[in-house]
């Protein structure tokens, strides 16, 4: 998921977006729903977490996947307007394009599971275009009065990554977080992935019928999450420091802005979660980026929003 072109103007864009986010009423740290065991779901609330949290779980589950019940959805599929299904199909196609994976030839014979306000494409076999490795693609979206979620994640198959691969992935992501908030301007693969996400959301924010798409709602989330990044980067002193020292400094700066940088490791992935929280209202906006240790690349993005 690399892009050959650096875009040094990204932080200038992000600085401008601070004006867009500044007037929005605000609240609470991100809630990650984690599944430590196959038969147990635990919702982890972090109303006042440290800004940089490292934790290890079996799986990270964002909205709307925390509501995914395939048996119930299959038995209670509602009648939906055609444009809803068109938007679901568009999200699958656009998501595959964003992650640079190739869908199977029979993709159009598959149908998502849907409710009145959520959709789920699950375990679609794809091929990573960069490594030619097989992967499974999950695309899900949901929109309600309080919550919004768009999730596009490809994950490696076969044997789980080795300890060495996991350590290499974690080290890579930690360095990329530091490079993302470099005071001289963002750089690195995480930076490139967030830039590609922004461009993707901007292109597909409305469909041909002028309906706001899932990407359009995601763009609103990205605007708020991206906006403080320039200030956080500018506050770093730029002196030679270890990765851990730089992460600690980022933590202190971000926390002062009610901004949270979380790292979660799973059996196959390292997930970076960037959250702008608004403690006075309990609202929060998150962007998650997945690095797959088996694929050796960033392979997924998630946008979440919760408003009270």
Secondary structure, DSSP 8 states (H G I E B T S, - for coil): ---S---TTHHHHHHHHHHHHHTS-------EEEEEETTEEEEE--TT--SEEEEE-S-EE-TTGGG--HHHHHHS-----HHHHHHHHHHHHHHHHHHTEEE-TTGGG---EE-SSEEEEEEEEEEETTT--EEEEEEEEEE-SSEEEEEEEEEE-SS---HHHHHHHHHHHHHHHHHHT-TT---SHHHHHHHHHHHHHHHTSB-TT--B-HHHHHHHHHHHHHHTHHHHHHTS------HHHHHHHHHHHHHHTTEEEEEEE-SSEEEEEEEEEETTTTEEEEEEEEEETTTTEEEEEEEEEE--
